[in-house]
Amino acid sequence: EMAVQGEDGKPVLPLFLDRAEAQQAVEDAMAADDGDAKLEIVGLSLHKALEQLVSQESSAFSFVPPASSLAHIQSYLENSGGVG
């Protein structure tokens, strides 16, 4: 299971913005569960994700940005003096 418990006790599912990173997370989760878990990646448009969040029919999401985006931001902040 890739969901974590939110502050309100409800499950929070990761919403990856990079398919390769989502696939790696699924493989890691399955390996941690001794291969017993059957997880799949489900494509979800931003519109559909917002619909589900507004309707509260499903779990909450935790948006997971691509590692390359985080690295770019970190590099920018370090090079611009934005990180102390």
C-alpha positions in Angstrom: 0.0 0.0 0.0 1.4 3.4 -1.0 -1.1 5.5 0.9 -0.1 7.1 4.2 -2.3 8.3 7.0 -3.2 11.9 6.9 -3.6 14.2 9.9 -7.3 13.5 9.9 -6.7 9.7 9.8 -7.8 9.3 6.2 -5.5 7.8 3.6 -3.4 10.2 1.5 -2.3 8.8 -1.9 0.8 10.0 -3.7 0.1 11.7 -7.0 3.3 11.5 -9.0 4.0 14.0 -11.8 6.6 11.8 -13.4 5.6 8.4 -14.6 9.1 6.8 -14.2 9.3 8.0 -10.6 5.8 6.6 -10.0 6.9 3.2 -11.5 10.0 3.2 -9.3 7.8 4.0 -6.2 5.5 1.1 -7.1 8.4 -1.3 -7.5 9.9 -0.2 -4.2 6.5 -0.6 -2.4 6.0 -4.1 -3.9 9.5 -5.1 -2.9 9.0 -3.8 0.6 5.9 -5.9 0.8 7.8 -9.1 -0.3 6.1 -8.9 -3.7 2.7 -9.7 -2.3 1.1 -6.4 -3.1 -0.4 -5.9 -6.6 -0.1 -2.2 -7.3 -0.8 -0.5 -10.5 -0.3 3.0 -11.9 -3.5 4.8 -12.7 -3.2 7.8 -15.0 -5.2 10.8 -13.8 -5.7 14.2 -15.4 -5.4 17.3 -13.3 -9.0 18.0 -14.0 -10.0 14.5 -12.7 -7.8 14.8 -9.7 -9.4 18.2 -8.8 -12.9 16.7 -9.3 -12.1 13.9 -6.9 -10.6 16.3 -4.3 -13.6 18.6 -4.5 -16.2 15.8 -4.3 -14.2 14.1 -1.5 -15.3 10.7 -3.0 -11.8 9.4 -2.7 -8.7 9.8 -0.6 -6.6 13.0 -0.4 -3.6 13.3 -2.6 0.0 14.3 -1.9 1.4 15.8 -5.0 5.0 14.5 -5.7 6.9 16.8 -8.0 9.6 15.3 -10.3 13.0 15.0 -8.7 14.5 17.0 -11.6 12.2 19.9 -10.7 13.3 19.8 -7.1 17.0 19.6 -8.1 16.5 22.6 -10.4 14.9 24.7 -7.7 17.6 23.7 -5.2 20.3 24.6 -7.6 18.7 28.0 -8.4 18.3 28.8 -4.7 21.9 27.9 -4.0 23.3 29.9 -6.9 21.1 33.0 -6.3 21.9 33.3 -2.6 18.3 32.3 -1.8 19.4 29.6 0.6 21.1 30.6 3.8 
